[in-house]
Amino acid sequence: MTDETPPLNRHAIITGSRDPRAKTPDPDEVSVQSVATSFRILDELAAAGRPLRLTEIANALHETKAKVHRHLTTLRQLGAIEQDGGTERYRLGWKLVQLGESVAEQFNLREIAAPFLTAIRDETRETALLAVPIGWETQVISVADNIYARVFISIKPGNRPLPHAAAQGRVVLAFSAPEIVDRALSRELVRLTPHTLTDKVILRQRLAAIRERMWDTADSEIIEGVNTLSVPILRDGDEIAGVFSIVGLSGNIPGEPDPNQLEVLHRHARLLSESLNGMAYGRGPTPADDEPVRRRGRPRGGG
């Protein structure tokens, strides 16, 4: 027993009564911690993309199995999660699907971003994409195809590129919580082309740079000769809400961003972000080079 440890109350031990000198936990603080733990469980189940055992969840959260089990039981009773009777694994429940649909009705980023996406396509004359974070991945939810070129690159909505190899994926990770980045980089980083970035140390440095400059490219990292230029859409300060991108042939979208293309993306991403109370663009993103942005007389085509 150290000097900092209060002496034991033998009466409390023998009778089971509470030590009157013990500090009473703040009920509000306990409630907040309980809610936070429940959301961490839901985040872990969502990020895993598969049903998980109790032990897996407890290990991932660095919590005791008893504590996690109590939260799982409550979440299951509320319909937020389900348990497979055969494997005893836990998965997200139908209640969350219903809540997600309600959220989508109240906050439809696809609908809000539609005019910006069309403007980006028209001003750059390249295919424009809107993607949103799904765990540590990104999913394309809307596309404005290049209508100005006979040959152009198109991406189908629903596409989920590998986060380490895609510009939009790295932009999302750059503005994600450290634990999400850790989970994303803890997996095998597949090399799709000789240009795919797979070095985890360099990737972390890249994410820090993206957060400062507010853009990223992925020239030939997924498909040879194809590049993507991406910028973040932010909400509530610097919380990532989505990503605006243009995709096309590397000859039209260079690895070192064209200042005019970058200006178009940043301008529309800033306007949309500010409407969502995202203020990170207020600090001024780093341009691709030191030259002033010059507007072209004729936008570059995609083929």
C-alpha positions, 0 to 999 in steps of 0.5 A: 500500500502506497502513501497515495492509496487510502486505507481500506475500510474494513467495515465496508469489506465485511458488511458489503456497505459502501465506503463513505469516503469513496468518490461518487461517480458522476452519473452524467459522466458514466452515461456519456462513457457508456454511450461512447463505448456503444458507438465504438462497438458499432464503429468496429462492426461497421469497419470490420465488414463482417460479423465479429465474435465477442473476443474480437470486439473486446480486443479491438476496443481494449475493453474487458469482455464482460463490459463489451458483452453488457453493451452488446446485450443492450444494443441487441435488445434495441435492434441496433445489432444482431447475433447469429445463433449458430456462430454467436458472432455479432453484426449490425442490425436492421434498426441501423438501416432504418436510421440510415435511411432517415439520415439520408432523407434529412441529409442527402449529400448527393442531392446537395452536391449535384449542382457543384458536381455538374459545375466541376464537370463543365468547368474542367471538361473531365468526369467528376465524382462524388465519394463518401467515407464508408469506414476507412474506405470511400464509395463513389455515390454520384458521377457526372460523366465527361460529355465533351470528349469522345474518349473519357474515363467513367466510374460507376456509382458504388465503386470502392477503390482501395484507400491506399491507392486512390486519391479520394481514399487518401483524402478521406484517411487524411481527415479521419480519426487515428484509429481508422487510419491505423486499421486501414494501414494494418492490412496488406496494401496491394500493389495494383501497378508499379506506381501504387503507393504501398510504403506505410511510412510514406503513406502516413507522411502523404496523409499529413501533407494532404491535410495541409494542402487539401488535395491529392492525386493518384497518377497510374496507381490503380490503372496505368495512364489514368489519374484522379485529382481529389479534394475534401468536402468538410463539415462541422469544422474539419470533419470529412463529409465527402470528396470531390474528384475529377478522373481522366487520362494522365495527359489531361490530369497531370500528377502535379495538379493543373492550377486551374483544375485545382482551383475549380475543385477547391472553389466548389468544395469550399462553397459546399463545405461552408454550407455544411459548417466546414471551415478548414478551407478558411486557412487556405489550401496550399496551391499546386505551385507558386504561380497565380491561377490563370483561367484558360480560354478553353477548358482542357478536353478528356480525349 
